[in-house]
Amino acid sequence: MKHWFSLAIALIPLCSFAQGNQSLTVDNSEPLSRVAAAQGEALEIAIRHEPALLAAFANWGERRVPLVRDQDRWLTVIGVDLDAAPGEHALVIERDFGVAGTRNETKRVIVAAKQFPTTELTVEPGFVDLSPENQERAARESRQIAAIYATLTPEQYWREPFQVPIPGTTGGRNFGHRRIFNGQPRNPHSGADLRAATGVAIHAANRGRVVLAEDLFFSGNAVFLDHGLGVYSVYLHLSEILAEPGEMIEKGATLGLAGATGRVTGPHLHWGVRVLDARVDPFSLLDLGSN
């Protein structure tokens, strides 16, 4: 459980909770000016409620995400992409007091470089040297997915901590790994691969709306959930899809069955998370909302 104090503002690296490290909190006597974060981490932002405060927003990069009211505080989430440039990044907290005007406060997020290994894989040649038809299909699906991640739902759908889609799993493999398929470099791995035999039930990591449930060229049978506030989780390479587009899924509901569809070397679950389109380790969300 997170312990919250009387905060001017707190930025909490959620990976630290998953690893059992101490969280970062700041009290009113020592306002926070900067926080360190690693590539591929999610950060939860909390500010104290003030009289007449009507709304609050976090401006991170080119995205502006609302904070949601939770009793005496306001909360939201941002993500540090796994390829974010190391160094100082500005986070602007915007408070709206209505007729009394707005107040902005800039915090510095110091992004530390993280070393990701390189993984070499052998897959079916057709998934590396694409035919013209498959090139067109992959490009079309890429645009479809980009449009999903560009959509920011201002509502927070989840109210409980996130969980691993396969109960009992304590860790994943390959997040951020630089991949070489059949000798050709490709994009880094943007999710965590969880061991799963074909047919194992895959559960929703949290409450969310199904925004995509279909067979994709590289991802195979895929389910995408919108959790609100720019947080998306994805479940790839399923042998069977058991969710419908537009459906509101509760935490723990079965989304499908593990499999080996798409570009894979064997059955497993690719579990990925995007936060404001930043590729983050999904395990960095496990303590989100546990207060």
C-alpha positions as CSV (number, residue, x, y, z in Angstrom):
1,M,0.0,0.0,0.0
2,K,1.3,3.5,-0.8
3,H,1.5,5.9,2.1
4,W,0.6,9.4,1.2
5,F,1.5,12.5,3.2
6,S,0.5,16.1,2.9
7,L,2.1,16.8,-0.5
8,A,2.8,19.8,-2.6
9,I,3.4,17.3,-5.4
10,A,4.8,13.8,-5.6
11,L,6.2,11.8,-8.5
12,I,6.5,8.2,-7.8
13,P,8.5,5.8,-10.0
14,L,6.1,2.8,-10.1
15,C,8.9,0.4,-11.0
16,S,10.3,1.0,-7.5
17,F,7.2,-0.5,-5.9
18,A,7.4,-3.6,-8.1
19,Q,11.0,-4.0,-7.0
20,G,10.3,-3.3,-3.4
21,N,12.3,0.0,-3.2
22,Q,11.2,3.0,-1.2
23,S,8.9,5.4,-2.9
24,L,9.7,9.1,-3.4
25,T,7.5,11.5,-1.5
26,V,7.9,15.2,-0.7
27,D,6.2,17.4,1.9
28,N,5.3,21.0,1.8
29,S,8.4,22.2,3.5
30,E,10.6,20.9,0.7
31,P,8.9,21.2,-2.7
32,L,10.0,18.7,-5.3
33,S,12.1,20.2,-8.1
34,R,13.2,17.1,-9.9
35,V,12.9,13.3,-9.8
36,A,15.1,10.6,-11.4
37,A,13.4,7.9,-13.7
38,A,14.8,5.2,-16.0
39,Q,13.9,4.6,-19.6
40,G,10.7,2.5,-19.8
41,E,9.2,3.5,-16.4
42,A,5.7,4.7,-15.6
43,L,5.3,7.6,-13.1
44,E,2.3,8.4,-11.0
45,I,1.7,12.1,-10.3
46,A,-0.2,13.2,-7.2
47,I,-1.0,16.8,-6.1
48,R,-2.7,18.0,-3.0
49,H,-6.3,19.4,-3.5
50,E,-6.6,23.1,-2.8
51,P,-9.7,25.2,-2.2
52,A,-11.2,26.4,-5.5
53,L,-9.1,24.0,-7.6
54,L,-11.4,23.0,-10.4
55,A,-9.1,21.0,-12.7
56,A,-5.5,20.0,-13.1
57,F,-3.4,18.8,-16.0
58,A,0.1,17.4,-16.6
59,N,1.9,18.5,-19.7
60,W,4.5,15.9,-20.6
61,G,6.2,16.2,-24.0
62,E,3.5,17.0,-26.5
63,R,0.7,15.4,-24.4
64,R,-1.6,17.0,-22.0
65,V,-3.3,14.6,-19.6
66,P,-5.9,15.5,-16.9
67,L,-5.5,14.6,-13.3
68,V,-8.6,13.0,-11.6
69,R,-9.9,14.0,-8.2
70,D,-9.4,11.3,-5.5
71,Q,-10.7,12.8,-2.2
72,D,-8.0,15.2,-1.0
73,R,-5.6,14.7,-4.0
74,W,-5.5,14.7,-7.8
75,L,-3.8,11.8,-9.7
76,T,-2.6,10.9,-13.2
77,V,0.1,8.8,-14.9
78,I,2.8,9.6,-17.4
79,G,5.3,7.3,-19.1
80,V,9.0,7.6,-19.9
81,D,9.5,5.8,-23.2
82,L,12.2,3.1,-23.4
83,D,14.0,5.2,-26.1
84,A,13.5,8.6,-24.3
85,A,16.7,10.7,-24.5
86,P,18.7,10.6,-21.3
87,G,18.8,13.9,-19.4
88,E,16.4,16.5,-18.2
89,H,12.8,16.6,-19.3
90,A,10.2,19.2,-18.2
91,L,6.9,18.2,-16.6
92,V,4.5,21.1,-16.2
93,I,1.7,20.8,-13.7
94,E,-1.2,23.1,-14.6
95,R,-3.8,24.1,-12.0
96,D,-7.1,25.7,-13.0
97,F,-8.9,27.8,-10.4
98,G,-11.7,29.1,-12.7
99,V,-12.2,32.9,-12.3
100,A,-9.1,33.0,-10.1
101,G,-7.0,32.0,-13.1
102,T,-4.4,29.2,-13.5
103,R,-1.1,28.4,-11.9
104,N,1.7,26.4,-13.6
105,E,4.6,24.6,-11.9
106,T,7.5,23.0,-13.7
107,K,9.2,19.9,-12.4
108,R,12.3,18.3,-13.8
109,V,12.4,14.6,-14.6
110,I,15.9,13.4,-15.0
111,V,15.8,10.3,-17.3
112,A,18.6,7.8,-16.8
113,A,19.8,5.6,-19.6
114,K,19.1,1.9,-19.2
115,Q,21.1,-0.9,-20.9
116,F,18.9,-3.2,-22.8
117,P,20.3,-6.5,-24.2
118,T,20.2,-7.6,-27.8
119,T,18.2,-10.7,-28.7
120,E,18.6,-12.7,-31.9
121,L,15.6,-14.6,-33.1
122,T,14.8,-16.9,-36.1
123,V,11.2,-16.7,-37.4
124,E,9.4,-17.6,-40.6
125,P,11.1,-15.7,-43.5
126,G,7.7,-14.2,-44.5
127,F,7.7,-12.2,-41.3
128,V,11.0,-10.5,-42.1
129,D,11.1,-10.2,-45.9
130,L,7.5,-9.1,-46.5
131,S,5.5,-9.5,-49.7
132,P,3.9,-6.4,-51.1
133,E,0.6,-7.5,-49.8
134,N,1.9,-8.1,-46.3
135,Q,3.8,-4.8,-46.4
136,E,0.5,-3.0,-47.2
137,R,-1.3,-4.9,-44.5
138,A,1.4,-4.3,-41.8
139,A,1.4,-0.5,-42.7
140,R,-2.4,-0.3,-42.5
141,E,-2.4,-2.0,-39.1
142,S,0.4,0.2,-37.9
143,R,-1.6,3.3,-38.7
144,Q,-4.7,1.8,-37.0
145,I,-2.7,1.1,-33.8
146,A,-1.1,4.6,-33.9
147,A,-4.5,6.2,-34.0
148,I,-5.6,4.2,-30.9
149,Y,-2.6,5.3,-28.9
150,A,-3.1,8.9,-30.0
151,T,-6.6,8.9,-28.4
152,L,-6.7,10.1,-24.8
153,T,-9.8,9.1,-22.9
154,P,-10.1,11.8,-20.1
155,E,-11.8,9.3,-17.8
156,Q,-10.1,6.8,-15.4
157,Y,-11.7,3.4,-15.9
158,W,-9.6,1.5,-13.3
159,R,-10.1,1.8,-9.5
160,E,-7.9,-1.1,-8.3
161,P,-4.3,-2.0,-8.7
162,F,-3.1,-3.6,-12.0
163,Q,-2.4,-7.3,-12.0
164,V,-0.4,-9.7,-14.2
165,P,-2.6,-11.3,-16.9
166,I,-1.4,-14.8,-15.9
167,P,-1.9,-15.4,-12.2
168,G,1.2,-16.4,-10.4
169,T,3.7,-14.9,-12.9
170,T,6.3,-12.8,-11.1
171,G,8.3,-11.5,-14.0
172,G,8.6,-11.2,-17.8
173,R,11.3,-11.4,-20.4
174,N,12.6,-9.2,-23.1
175,F,11.2,-5.8,-22.4
176,G,13.3,-3.2,-24.3
177,H,15.5,-5.8,-25.9
178,R,17.0,-4.8,-29.2
179,R,15.8,-7.5,-31.6
180,I,17.4,-9.1,-34.6
181,F,15.1,-11.2,-36.7
182,N,16.9,-13.6,-39.1
183,G,19.9,-11.4,-39.0
184,Q,18.0,-8.1,-39.6
185,P,17.7,-5.4,-36.9
186,R,14.1,-4.5,-35.9
187,N,12.4,-2.2,-33.4
188,P,13.0,-2.9,-29.7
189,H,10.7,-5.2,-27.9
190,S,8.0,-3.0,-26.4
191,G,6.4,-5.5,-24.0
192,A,7.1,-8.3,-21.6
193,D,6.9,-11.9,-22.8
194,L,5.2,-14.2,-20.2
195,R,5.6,-18.0,-20.4
196,A,2.3,-19.6,-21.3
197,A,1.3,-22.8,-23.0
198,T,-1.3,-22.7,-25.7
199,G,-4.8,-22.5,-24.2
200,V,-3.8,-20.8,-20.9
201,A,-6.4,-18.2,-20.0
202,I,-5.3,-14.6,-20.3
203,H,-6.9,-12.1,-17.9
204,A,-7.4,-8.3,-18.1
205,A,-4.8,-6.5,-16.1
206,N,-7.4,-4.0,-15.1
207,R,-10.8,-2.6,-16.0
208,G,-10.9,-1.1,-19.5
209,R,-12.7,-0.8,-22.8
210,V,-11.8,-3.1,-25.7
211,V,-10.7,-0.9,-28.5
212,L,-9.3,-3.6,-30.8
213,A,-9.8,-7.4,-30.9
214,E,-8.6,-9.0,-34.2
215,D,-5.9,-10.9,-36.0
216,L,-2.9,-8.7,-36.8
217,F,0.0,-9.6,-39.1
218,F,2.9,-9.3,-36.6
219,S,0.9,-9.6,-33.4
220,G,-1.4,-12.5,-34.3
221,N,-4.7,-12.5,-32.4
222,A,-4.6,-9.4,-30.3
223,V,-6.7,-7.5,-27.7
224,F,-6.1,-3.9,-26.8
225,L,-7.7,-2.3,-23.7
226,D,-8.1,1.4,-23.1
227,H,-7.9,2.0,-19.3
228,G,-8.4,5.8,-19.6
229,L,-6.0,8.7,-19.1
230,G,-3.8,7.5,-21.9
231,V,-3.1,4.1,-20.4
232,Y,-3.4,1.1,-22.8
233,S,-2.6,-2.6,-22.3
234,V,-2.2,-5.1,-25.1
235,Y,-2.3,-8.9,-25.2
236,L,-0.8,-10.5,-28.3
237,H,-0.3,-13.9,-30.0
238,L,-3.5,-15.4,-28.6
239,S,-4.8,-18.7,-29.9
240,E,-8.3,-17.4,-29.4
241,I,-9.9,-14.1,-28.7
242,L,-12.8,-14.0,-26.2
243,A,-13.5,-10.2,-26.1
244,E,-15.5,-8.0,-28.4
245,P,-14.6,-4.4,-29.5
246,G,-16.5,-1.8,-27.5
247,E,-17.0,-4.1,-24.5
248,M,-16.2,-2.8,-21.0
249,I,-14.0,-5.5,-19.4
250,E,-13.6,-5.9,-15.7
251,K,-10.3,-6.6,-14.0
252,G,-9.5,-10.3,-14.2
253,A,-12.0,-11.1,-17.0
254,T,-10.8,-13.6,-19.6
255,L,-9.7,-11.9,-22.8
256,G,-8.5,-14.9,-24.7
257,L,-6.2,-17.9,-24.6
258,A,-2.5,-17.9,-25.0
259,G,-1.0,-19.1,-28.3
260,A,1.6,-18.7,-31.0
261,T,-0.1,-16.6,-33.7
262,G,1.7,-13.9,-35.6
263,R,5.5,-13.4,-35.6
264,V,6.7,-15.7,-32.7
265,T,9.1,-18.5,-32.0
266,G,6.7,-20.4,-29.8
267,P,3.6,-20.0,-27.5
268,H,3.7,-17.2,-25.0
269,L,1.9,-14.0,-24.1
270,H,3.2,-10.6,-25.2
271,W,1.9,-8.2,-22.5
272,G,2.5,-4.6,-23.4
273,V,1.6,-1.2,-21.9
274,R,1.6,2.3,-23.4
275,V,1.2,5.4,-21.3
276,L,0.6,8.6,-23.4
277,D,2.1,6.5,-26.2
278,A,5.3,5.9,-24.2
279,R,6.5,2.2,-24.3
280,V,6.9,1.2,-20.6
281,D,7.5,-2.0,-18.8
282,P,4.0,-3.3,-17.9
283,F,5.4,-4.5,-14.5
284,S,5.9,-0.8,-13.6
285,L,2.1,-0.5,-13.3
286,L,1.5,-3.2,-10.8
287,D,1.3,-0.9,-7.8
288,L,-0.7,1.8,-9.5
289,G,-3.9,2.7,-7.6
290,S,-3.1,0.4,-4.6
291,N,-3.7,3.2,-2.1
